[in-house]
């Protein structure tokens, strides 16, 4: 599975719209590897979404993301975990361990992960 995490200062970017780069992570079973850090080619959120889809991202882990972009990604089959905070390494391990919805990974003020 190909996972994308928009990043800012070695953390999940708190706002998808303003992120200027993302990590491309491959996940196989219980193993993961950061393949590369990629600069978004465009600053417009619509183009960022298209870029992730063109790169065949199957799962997006991010902070706040406008509902219309999250909905669009989900409609294409890309899974999304939004309102997530933390270091990318910890967050990806939580995804593998099926613990990404734990309170410790939710952005402040978010009590439960959106379905």
MOWO-V740132 format. One record per residue. N is the residue number from 1. PHI is phi in radians with two decimals (NA if undefined). BURIAL is # if it has 16 or more other ideal C-beta (glycine too) atoms within 10 Angstrom, else .. Layout:
n & phi & burial
N & PHI & BURIAL
N & PHI & BURIAL
This chain:
n & phi & burial
1 & NA & .
2 & -1.78 & .
3 & -1.98 & #
4 & -2.07 & #
5 & -2.29 & #
6 & -1.11 & #
7 & -2.18 & #
8 & -2.63 & .
9 & 0.90 & .
10 & 1.00 & .
11 & -2.43 & .
12 & -1.06 & #
13 & -1.04 & #
14 & -1.18 & #
15 & -2.34 & .
16 & -0.98 & #
17 & -0.99 & #
18 & -1.72 & .
19 & -1.14 & #
20 & -1.91 & .
21 & -2.68 & .
22 & -2.56 & #
23 & -1.66 & #
24 & -1.73 & #
25 & -2.18 & #
26 & -1.73 & .
27 & -2.17 & #
28 & -2.31 & .
29 & 1.08 & .
30 & -1.78 & .
31 & -2.00 & .
32 & -2.49 & #
33 & -2.61 & .
34 & -1.33 & .
35 & -1.36 & .
36 & -2.93 & .
37 & -1.80 & .
38 & -2.08 & #
39 & -1.39 & .
40 & -1.07 & #
41 & -1.31 & .
42 & -2.44 & .
43 & -1.60 & .
44 & -1.30 & .
45 & -0.99 & #
46 & -1.05 & .
47 & -1.28 & .
48 & -1.10 & #
49 & -1.06 & #
50 & -1.07 & .
51 & -1.08 & #
52 & -1.07 & #
53 & -1.18 & #
54 & -1.11 & .
55 & -1.48 & .
56 & 1.08 & .
57 & -1.19 & #
58 & -1.80 & .
59 & -2.59 & #
60 & -1.98 & #
61 & -1.96 & #
62 & -2.60 & #
63 & -1.40 & #
64 & -1.24 & #
65 & -2.47 & #
66 & -0.96 & .
67 & -0.96 & .
68 & -1.09 & .
69 & -1.32 & #
70 & -1.08 & #
71 & -1.07 & .
72 & -1.09 & #
73 & -1.00 & #
74 & -1.08 & .
75 & -1.16 & .
76 & -1.58 & .
77 & 1.74 & .
78 & -1.44 & #
79 & -1.34 & .
80 & -2.38 & #
81 & -2.00 & #
82 & -1.87 & #
83 & 1.09 & #
84 & -1.75 & #
85 & -2.33 & #
86 & 2.32 & #
87 & -1.33 & .
88 & -0.92 & #
89 & -1.09 & .
90 & -1.21 & .
91 & -1.18 & #
92 & -1.17 & #
93 & -1.16 & .
94 & -1.11 & #
95 & -1.06 & #
96 & -1.10 & #
97 & -1.43 & .
98 & 1.07 & .
99 & -2.11 & .
100 & -1.13 & #
101 & -1.49 & #
102 & -1.09 & .
103 & -0.93 & .
104 & -1.12 & .
105 & -1.79 & #
106 & -1.50 & #
107 & -1.04 & #
108 & -0.92 & .
109 & 1.58 & .
110 & -1.83 & #
111 & -1.53 & .
112 & -2.54 & .
113 & -1.23 & .
114 & -1.17 & .
115 & -1.51 & .
